[in-house]
């Protein structure tokens, strides 16, 4: 049985947080540290396998009530729509550490949303609480000339904002940056061909950077899906198939460093900005740390085994806990090293091991969605994802059984590049534009999945109606941004002026709360 879970402990090993939620005490690592860490990761994997075989995971027998929650990354902008490098000051003003936390760059903060039941009108209550938290935060931070923006990539960011000096003053962030740059051994190369804007010539991004801060430009919505070990493979495989649909319908990151790139530029920029491989290792087929994967899996062990076999440790800090002592004593092991290592491998659907109330569980961390544009759009994106996965798994409709893994990966990049214009491959259909696939097939699947959870009809209609509206109007955050910038430039504005003016209108509409497909063109 599939069910959802969001827990504060879960987020401690989230997107960039192999070290964000836990202290990393070492500032340098020796070869002995790395050997010890590798051995401890291997032992953690063995302990996890033993726990599964001994029935330590009770999710199939007594699943907890389904919960929906999320973490959202925000950008900070000044009144002139330029980046505000003031996250520490803003967080001090908001004064709510349980909800708002630091992120990698000084122009970022992260929000952890209190979970609510995925039944009845519980999701509507979560939406109301999210709006209320944002209203309080906005009121408290006004004197700092900073405001929150939910957007996949901040369009007014320039390379001058992306140097090492803009990393948040925190040793953990600096350590991650140093380890990635050292592992690569040279500057990080960003190289991306854009999608032509309004019939114009295609634009290109070519740049070398000396830090991972461009990764901080990729602001996302992250969702957690809690599953029993026995059904993990079916859910992960299904989530992989649906990643392209999520990205295409929710695309909201068409501009980076003044350049019109993909509709969801977050995907390729994140892949490149944290790539520890120089060209020679790429040519040898070494796997990237931001990874879709390379095969359908048969168990969760496939993913953890690949992580330990293919990837060197970035943060090889070994804990004192003895795994066998914990298991033999009936205690749930922390599996610190496995979690630490897993948290520095950025799969788009990442396996997560965690403990809550003394019980272990497994989750899929879905990381493909951008932030924004509005609270309503965010809730709709979450409901659509959870409903699709539940609907397909419950109905035993396995798109991955009739689709090659390479096709699913190609779909993801097509969805990110072309957004609503993407032509995706789908079993029994062939090539189909994403809006048609959603309208004809996947909305009904999502509705069935949400019904199975017990979400009431009013909530289902509200959130899935937003997805339907996007597909019928063919307007999401990316298409709206691209259209607005093209019109402003046609009226004589420079690119910088057009981006700042568009972002100002974006913030106004974001605050209105109306779904992006209703925004005036």
Secondary structure as a PSIPRED ss2 file (coil, helix, strand):
# PSIPRED VFORMAT (PSIPRED V4.0)

   1 X C   1.000  0.000  0.000
   2 X E   0.000  0.000  1.000
   3 X E   0.000  0.000  1.000
   4 X E   0.000  0.000  1.000
   5 X C   1.000  0.000  0.000
   6 X C   1.000  0.000  0.000
   7 X C   1.000  0.000  0.000
   8 X H   0.000  1.000  0.000
   9 X H   0.000  1.000  0.000
  10 X H   0.000  1.000  0.000
  11 X H   0.000  1.000  0.000
  12 X C   1.000  0.000  0.000
  13 X C   1.000  0.000  0.000
  14 X C   1.000  0.000  0.000
  15 X C   1.000  0.000  0.000
  16 X C   1.000  0.000  0.000
  17 X C   1.000  0.000  0.000
  18 X C   1.000  0.000  0.000
  19 X C   1.000  0.000  0.000
  20 X C   1.000  0.000  0.000
  21 X C   1.000  0.000  0.000
  22 X C   1.000  0.000  0.000
  23 X C   1.000  0.000  0.000
  24 X C   1.000  0.000  0.000
  25 X C   1.000  0.000  0.000
  26 X C   1.000  0.000  0.000
  27 X C   1.000  0.000  0.000
  28 X C   1.000  0.000  0.000
  29 X C   1.000  0.000  0.000
  30 X C   1.000  0.000  0.000
  31 X H   0.000  1.000  0.000
  32 X H   0.000  1.000  0.000
  33 X H   0.000  1.000  0.000
  34 X H   0.000  1.000  0.000
  35 X H   0.000  1.000  0.000
  36 X H   0.000  1.000  0.000
  37 X H   0.000  1.000  0.000
  38 X H   0.000  1.000  0.000
  39 X H   0.000  1.000  0.000
  40 X H   0.000  1.000  0.000
  41 X H   0.000  1.000  0.000
  42 X H   0.000  1.000  0.000
  43 X H   0.000  1.000  0.000
  44 X H   0.000  1.000  0.000
  45 X H   0.000  1.000  0.000
  46 X H   0.000  1.000  0.000
  47 X H   0.000  1.000  0.000
  48 X H   0.000  1.000  0.000
  49 X H   0.000  1.000  0.000
  50 X H   0.000  1.000  0.000
  51 X H   0.000  1.000  0.000
  52 X H   0.000  1.000  0.000
  53 X H   0.000  1.000  0.000
  54 X C   1.000  0.000  0.000
  55 X C   1.000  0.000  0.000
  56 X C   1.000  0.000  0.000
  57 X C   1.000  0.000  0.000
  58 X C   1.000  0.000  0.000
  59 X C   1.000  0.000  0.000
  60 X C   1.000  0.000  0.000
  61 X C   1.000  0.000  0.000
  62 X C   1.000  0.000  0.000
  63 X C   1.000  0.000  0.000
  64 X C   1.000  0.000  0.000
  65 X C   1.000  0.000  0.000
  66 X C   1.000  0.000  0.000
  67 X E   0.000  0.000  1.000
  68 X E   0.000  0.000  1.000
  69 X E   0.000  0.000  1.000
  70 X E   0.000  0.000  1.000
  71 X E   0.000  0.000  1.000
  72 X E   0.000  0.000  1.000
  73 X E   0.000  0.000  1.000
  74 X E   0.000  0.000  1.000
  75 X E   0.000  0.000  1.000
  76 X E   0.000  0.000  1.000
  77 X E   0.000  0.000  1.000
  78 X C   1.000  0.000  0.000
  79 X C   1.000  0.000  0.000
  80 X C   1.000  0.000  0.000
  81 X C   1.000  0.000  0.000
  82 X C   1.000  0.000  0.000
  83 X E   0.000  0.000  1.000
  84 X C   1.000  0.000  0.000
  85 X C   1.000  0.000  0.000
  86 X C   1.000  0.000  0.000
  87 X H   0.000  1.000  0.000
  88 X H   0.000  1.000  0.000
  89 X H   0.000  1.000  0.000
  90 X H   0.000  1.000  0.000
  91 X H   0.000  1.000  0.000
  92 X H   0.000  1.000  0.000
  93 X H   0.000  1.000  0.000
  94 X H   0.000  1.000  0.000
  95 X C   1.000  0.000  0.000
  96 X C   1.000  0.000  0.000
  97 X C   1.000  0.000  0.000
  98 X C   1.000  0.000  0.000
  99 X C   1.000  0.000  0.000
 100 X E   0.000  0.000  1.000
 101 X E   0.000  0.000  1.000
 102 X E   0.000  0.000  1.000
 103 X C   1.000  0.000  0.000
 104 X C   1.000  0.000  0.000
 105 X E   0.000  0.000  1.000
 106 X C   1.000  0.000  0.000
 107 X C   1.000  0.000  0.000
 108 X E   0.000  0.000  1.000
 109 X E   0.000  0.000  1.000
 110 X E   0.000  0.000  1.000
 111 X E   0.000  0.000  1.000
 112 X E   0.000  0.000  1.000
 113 X E   0.000  0.000  1.000
 114 X E   0.000  0.000  1.000
 115 X E   0.000  0.000  1.000
 116 X E   0.000  0.000  1.000
 117 X E   0.000  0.000  1.000
 118 X C   1.000  0.000  0.000
 119 X C   1.000  0.000  0.000
 120 X E   0.000  0.000  1.000
 121 X C   1.000  0.000  0.000
 122 X H   0.000  1.000  0.000
 123 X H   0.000  1.000  0.000
 124 X H   0.000  1.000  0.000
 125 X H   0.000  1.000  0.000
 126 X H   0.000  1.000  0.000
 127 X H   0.000  1.000  0.000
 128 X H   0.000  1.000  0.000
 129 X H   0.000  1.000  0.000
 130 X H   0.000  1.000  0.000
 131 X H   0.000  1.000  0.000
 132 X H   0.000  1.000  0.000
 133 X H   0.000  1.000  0.000
 134 X H   0.000  1.000  0.000
 135 X H   0.000  1.000  0.000
 136 X H   0.000  1.000  0.000
 137 X H   0.000  1.000  0.000
 138 X H   0.000  1.000  0.000
 139 X H   0.000  1.000  0.000
 140 X H   0.000  1.000  0.000
 141 X H   0.000  1.000  0.000
 142 X H   0.000  1.000  0.000
 143 X H   0.000  1.000  0.000
 144 X H   0.000  1.000  0.000
 145 X C   1.000  0.000  0.000
 146 X C   1.000  0.000  0.000
 147 X E   0.000  0.000  1.000
 148 X E   0.000  0.000  1.000
 149 X E   0.000  0.000  1.000
 150 X C   1.000  0.000  0.000
 151 X C   1.000  0.000  0.000
 152 X C   1.000  0.000  0.000
 153 X C   1.000  0.000  0.000
 154 X C   1.000  0.000  0.000
 155 X C   1.000  0.000  0.000
 156 X C   1.000  0.000  0.000
 157 X C   1.000  0.000  0.000
 158 X C   1.000  0.000  0.000
 159 X H   0.000  1.000  0.000
 160 X H   0.000  1.000  0.000
 161 X H   0.000  1.000  0.000
 162 X C   1.000  0.000  0.000
 163 X C   1.000  0.000  0.000
 164 X H   0.000  1.000  0.000
 165 X H   0.000  1.000  0.000
 166 X H   0.000  1.000  0.000
 167 X E   0.000  0.000  1.000
 168 X C   1.000  0.000  0.000
 169 X C   1.000  0.000  0.000
 170 X C   1.000  0.000  0.000
 171 X H   0.000  1.000  0.000
 172 X H   0.000  1.000  0.000
 173 X H   0.000  1.000  0.000
 174 X H   0.000  1.000  0.000
 175 X H   0.000  1.000  0.000
 176 X H   0.000  1.000  0.000
 177 X H   0.000  1.000  0.000
 178 X H   0.000  1.000  0.000
 179 X H   0.000  1.000  0.000
 180 X H   0.000  1.000  0.000
 181 X H   0.000  1.000  0.000
 182 X H   0.000  1.000  0.000
 183 X H   0.000  1.000  0.000
 184 X H   0.000  1.000  0.000
 185 X C   1.000  0.000  0.000
 186 X C   1.000  0.000  0.000
 187 X C   1.000  0.000  0.000
 188 X E   0.000  0.000  1.000
 189 X E   0.000  0.000  1.000
 190 X E   0.000  0.000  1.000
 191 X E   0.000  0.000  1.000
 192 X E   0.000  0.000  1.000
 193 X E   0.000  0.000  1.000
 194 X C   1.000  0.000  0.000
 195 X C   1.000  0.000  0.000
 196 X C   1.000  0.000  0.000
 197 X C   1.000  0.000  0.000
 198 X C   1.000  0.000  0.000
 199 X C   1.000  0.000  0.000
 200 X C   1.000  0.000  0.000
 201 X C   1.000  0.000  0.000
 202 X C   1.000  0.000  0.000
 203 X C   1.000  0.000  0.000
 204 X E   0.000  0.000  1.000
 205 X E   0.000  0.000  1.000
 206 X E   0.000  0.000  1.000
 207 X E   0.000  0.000  1.000
 208 X E   0.000  0.000  1.000
 209 X E   0.000  0.000  1.000
 210 X C   1.000  0.000  0.000
 211 X C   1.000  0.000  0.000
 212 X C   1.000  0.000  0.000
 213 X H   0.000  1.000  0.000
 214 X H   0.000  1.000  0.000
 215 X H   0.000  1.000  0.000
 216 X H   0.000  1.000  0.000
 217 X C   1.000  0.000  0.000
 218 X C   1.000  0.000  0.000
 219 X C   1.000  0.000  0.000
 220 X E   0.000  0.000  1.000
 221 X E   0.000  0.000  1.000
 222 X E   0.000  0.000  1.000
 223 X E   0.000  0.000  1.000
 224 X E   0.000  0.000  1.000
 225 X E   0.000  0.000  1.000
 226 X E   0.000  0.000  1.000
 227 X E   0.000  0.000  1.000
 228 X C   1.000  0.000  0.000
 229 X H   0.000  1.000  0.000
 230 X H   0.000  1.000  0.000
 231 X H   0.000  1.000  0.000
 232 X H   0.000  1.000  0.000
 233 X H   0.000  1.000  0.000
 234 X H   0.000  1.000  0.000
 235 X H   0.000  1.000  0.000
 236 X H   0.000  1.000  0.000
 237 X H   0.000  1.000  0.000
 238 X H   0.000  1.000  0.000
 239 X H   0.000  1.000  0.000
 240 X H   0.000  1.000  0.000
 241 X H   0.000  1.000  0.000
 242 X H   0.000  1.000  0.000
 243 X H   0.000  1.000  0.000
 244 X H   0.000  1.000  0.000
 245 X H   0.000  1.000  0.000
 246 X H   0.000  1.000  0.000
 247 X H   0.000  1.000  0.000
 248 X H   0.000  1.000  0.000
 249 X H   0.000  1.000  0.000
 250 X H   0.000  1.000  0.000
 251 X C   1.000  0.000  0.000
 252 X C   1.000  0.000  0.000
 253 X E   0.000  0.000  1.000
 254 X C   1.000  0.000  0.000
 255 X E   0.000  0.000  1.000
 256 X E   0.000  0.000  1.000
 257 X C   1.000  0.000  0.000
 258 X C   1.000  0.000  0.000
 259 X E   0.000  0.000  1.000
 260 X E   0.000  0.000  1.000
 261 X C   1.000  0.000  0.000
 262 X C   1.000  0.000  0.000
 263 X C   1.000  0.000  0.000
 264 X E   0.000  0.000  1.000
 265 X C   1.000  0.000  0.000
 266 X H   0.000  1.000  0.000
 267 X H   0.000  1.000  0.000
 268 X H   0.000  1.000  0.000
 269 X H   0.000  1.000  0.000
 270 X H   0.000  1.000  0.000
 271 X H   0.000  1.000  0.000
 272 X H   0.000  1.000  0.000
 273 X H   0.000  1.000  0.000
 274 X C   1.000  0.000  0.000
 275 X C   1.000  0.000  0.000
 276 X C   1.000  0.000  0.000
 277 X C   1.000  0.000  0.000
 278 X C   1.000  0.000  0.000
 279 X H   0.000  1.000  0.000
 280 X H   0.000  1.000  0.000
 281 X H   0.000  1.000  0.000
 282 X H   0.000  1.000  0.000
 283 X H   0.000  1.000  0.000
 284 X C   1.000  0.000  0.000
 285 X C   1.000  0.000  0.000
 286 X C   1.000  0.000  0.000
 287 X C   1.000  0.000  0.000
 288 X C   1.000  0.000  0.000
 289 X C   1.000  0.000  0.000
 290 X E   0.000  0.000  1.000
 291 X E   0.000  0.000  1.000
 292 X C   1.000  0.000  0.000
 293 X C   1.000  0.000  0.000
 294 X C   1.000  0.000  0.000
 295 X C   1.000  0.000  0.000
 296 X C   1.000  0.000  0.000
 297 X C   1.000  0.000  0.000
 298 X C   1.000  0.000  0.000
 299 X C   1.000  0.000  0.000
 300 X H   0.000  1.000  0.000
 301 X H   0.000  1.000  0.000
 302 X H   0.000  1.000  0.000
 303 X H   0.000  1.000  0.000
 304 X H   0.000  1.000  0.000
 305 X H   0.000  1.000  0.000
 306 X H   0.000  1.000  0.000
 307 X H   0.000  1.000  0.000
 308 X H   0.000  1.000  0.000
 309 X H   0.000  1.000  0.000
 310 X H   0.000  1.000  0.000
 311 X C   1.000  0.000  0.000
 312 X C   1.000  0.000  0.000
 313 X C   1.000  0.000  0.000
 314 X C   1.000  0.000  0.000
 315 X C   1.000  0.000  0.000
 316 X C   1.000  0.000  0.000
 317 X C   1.000  0.000  0.000
 318 X C   1.000  0.000  0.000
 319 X C   1.000  0.000  0.000
 320 X C   1.000  0.000  0.000
 321 X C   1.000  0.000  0.000
 322 X C   1.000  0.000  0.000
 323 X H   0.000  1.000  0.000
 324 X H   0.000  1.000  0.000
 325 X H   0.000  1.000  0.000
 326 X H   0.000  1.000  0.000
 327 X H   0.000  1.000  0.000
 328 X H   0.000  1.000  0.000
 329 X C   1.000  0.000  0.000
 330 X C   1.000  0.000  0.000
 331 X C   1.000  0.000  0.000
 332 X C   1.000  0.000  0.000
 333 X C   1.000  0.000  0.000
 334 X C   1.000  0.000  0.000
 335 X C   1.000  0.000  0.000
 336 X H   0.000  1.000  0.000
 337 X H   0.000  1.000  0.000
 338 X H   0.000  1.000  0.000
 339 X H   0.000  1.000  0.000
 340 X H   0.000  1.000  0.000
 341 X H   0.000  1.000  0.000
 342 X H   0.000  1.000  0.000
 343 X C   1.000  0.000  0.000
 344 X C   1.000  0.000  0.000
 345 X C   1.000  0.000  0.000
 346 X E   0.000  0.000  1.000
 347 X E   0.000  0.000  1.000
 348 X C   1.000  0.000  0.000
 349 X E   0.000  0.000  1.000
 350 X E   0.000  0.000  1.000
 351 X E   0.000  0.000  1.000
 352 X E   0.000  0.000  1.000
 353 X E   0.000  0.000  1.000
 354 X E   0.000  0.000  1.000
 355 X E   0.000  0.000  1.000
 356 X E   0.000  0.000  1.000
 357 X C   1.000  0.000  0.000
 358 X C   1.000  0.000  0.000
 359 X E   0.000  0.000  1.000
 360 X E   0.000  0.000  1.000
 361 X E   0.000  0.000  1.000
 362 X E   0.000  0.000  1.000
 363 X E   0.000  0.000  1.000
 364 X E   0.000  0.000  1.000
 365 X E   0.000  0.000  1.000
 366 X E   0.000  0.000  1.000
 367 X E   0.000  0.000  1.000
 368 X E   0.000  0.000  1.000
 369 X E   0.000  0.000  1.000
 370 X E   0.000  0.000  1.000
 371 X C   1.000  0.000  0.000
 372 X C   1.000  0.000  0.000
 373 X C   1.000  0.000  0.000
 374 X C   1.000  0.000  0.000
 375 X H   0.000  1.000  0.000
 376 X H   0.000  1.000  0.000
 377 X H   0.000  1.000  0.000
 378 X H   0.000  1.000  0.000
 379 X H   0.000  1.000  0.000
 380 X H   0.000  1.000  0.000
 381 X H   0.000  1.000  0.000
 382 X H   0.000  1.000  0.000
 383 X H   0.000  1.000  0.000
 384 X H   0.000  1.000  0.000
 385 X H   0.000  1.000  0.000
 386 X H   0.000  1.000  0.000
 387 X H   0.000  1.000  0.000
 388 X H   0.000  1.000  0.000
 389 X H   0.000  1.000  0.000
 390 X H   0.000  1.000  0.000
 391 X H   0.000  1.000  0.000
 392 X H   0.000  1.000  0.000
 393 X H   0.000  1.000  0.000
 394 X H   0.000  1.000  0.000
 395 X C   1.000  0.000  0.000
 396 X C   1.000  0.000  0.000
 397 X C   1.000  0.000  0.000
 398 X C   1.000  0.000  0.000
 399 X H   0.000  1.000  0.000
 400 X H   0.000  1.000  0.000
 401 X H   0.000  1.000  0.000
 402 X H   0.000  1.000  0.000
 403 X C   1.000  0.000  0.000
 404 X C   1.000  0.000  0.000
 405 X H   0.000  1.000  0.000
 406 X H   0.000  1.000  0.000
 407 X H   0.000  1.000  0.000
 408 X H   0.000  1.000  0.000
 409 X H   0.000  1.000  0.000
 410 X H   0.000  1.000  0.000
 411 X H   0.000  1.000  0.000
 412 X H   0.000  1.000  0.000
 413 X H   0.000  1.000  0.000
 414 X H   0.000  1.000  0.000
 415 X H   0.000  1.000  0.000
 416 X H   0.000  1.000  0.000
 417 X H   0.000  1.000  0.000
 418 X H   0.000  1.000  0.000
 419 X H   0.000  1.000  0.000
 420 X H   0.000  1.000  0.000
 421 X H   0.000  1.000  0.000
 422 X C   1.000  0.000  0.000
 423 X E   0.000  0.000  1.000
 424 X E   0.000  0.000  1.000
 425 X E   0.000  0.000  1.000
 426 X E   0.000  0.000  1.000
 427 X C   1.000  0.000  0.000
 428 X C   1.000  0.000  0.000
 429 X C   1.000  0.000  0.000
 430 X E   0.000  0.000  1.000
 431 X E   0.000  0.000  1.000
 432 X E   0.000  0.000  1.000
 433 X E   0.000  0.000  1.000
 434 X H   0.000  1.000  0.000
 435 X H   0.000  1.000  0.000
 436 X H   0.000  1.000  0.000
 437 X H   0.000  1.000  0.000
 438 X H   0.000  1.000  0.000
 439 X H   0.000  1.000  0.000
 440 X H   0.000  1.000  0.000
 441 X H   0.000  1.000  0.000
 442 X H   0.000  1.000  0.000
 443 X H   0.000  1.000  0.000
 444 X H   0.000  1.000  0.000
 445 X H   0.000  1.000  0.000
 446 X H   0.000  1.000  0.000
 447 X H   0.000  1.000  0.000
 448 X H   0.000  1.000  0.000
 449 X H   0.000  1.000  0.000
 450 X H   0.000  1.000  0.000
 451 X H   0.000  1.000  0.000
 452 X H   0.000  1.000  0.000
 453 X H   0.000  1.000  0.000
 454 X C   1.000  0.000  0.000
 455 X E   0.000  0.000  1.000
 456 X C   1.000  0.000  0.000
 457 X H   0.000  1.000  0.000
 458 X H   0.000  1.000  0.000
 459 X H   0.000  1.000  0.000
 460 X H   0.000  1.000  0.000
 461 X H   0.000  1.000  0.000
 462 X H   0.000  1.000  0.000
 463 X H   0.000  1.000  0.000
 464 X H   0.000  1.000  0.000
 465 X H   0.000  1.000  0.000
 466 X H   0.000  1.000  0.000
 467 X H   0.000  1.000  0.000
 468 X H   0.000  1.000  0.000
 469 X H   0.000  1.000  0.000
 470 X H   0.000  1.000  0.000
 471 X H   0.000  1.000  0.000
 472 X H   0.000  1.000  0.000
 473 X H   0.000  1.000  0.000
 474 X C   1.000  0.000  0.000
 475 X C   1.000  0.000  0.000
 476 X C   1.000  0.000  0.000
 477 X H   0.000  1.000  0.000
 478 X H   0.000  1.000  0.000
 479 X H   0.000  1.000  0.000
 480 X H   0.000  1.000  0.000
 481 X H   0.000  1.000  0.000
 482 X H   0.000  1.000  0.000
 483 X H   0.000  1.000  0.000
 484 X H   0.000  1.000  0.000
 485 X H   0.000  1.000  0.000
 486 X H   0.000  1.000  0.000
 487 X H   0.000  1.000  0.000
 488 X H   0.000  1.000  0.000
 489 X H   0.000  1.000  0.000
 490 X H   0.000  1.000  0.000
 491 X C   1.000  0.000  0.000
 492 X C   1.000  0.000  0.000
 493 X C   1.000  0.000  0.000
 494 X C   1.000  0.000  0.000
 495 X H   0.000  1.000  0.000
 496 X H   0.000  1.000  0.000
 497 X H   0.000  1.000  0.000
 498 X H   0.000  1.000  0.000
 499 X H   0.000  1.000  0.000
 500 X H   0.000  1.000  0.000
 501 X H   0.000  1.000  0.000
 502 X H   0.000  1.000  0.000
 503 X H   0.000  1.000  0.000
 504 X H   0.000  1.000  0.000
 505 X H   0.000  1.000  0.000
 506 X H   0.000  1.000  0.000
 507 X H   0.000  1.000  0.000
 508 X H   0.000  1.000  0.000
 509 X H   0.000  1.000  0.000
 510 X H   0.000  1.000  0.000
 511 X H   0.000  1.000  0.000
 512 X H   0.000  1.000  0.000
 513 X C   1.000  0.000  0.000
 514 X C   1.000  0.000  0.000
 515 X C   1.000  0.000  0.000
 516 X H   0.000  1.000  0.000
 517 X H   0.000  1.000  0.000
 518 X H   0.000  1.000  0.000
 519 X C   1.000  0.000  0.000
 520 X C   1.000  0.000  0.000
 521 X C   1.000  0.000  0.000
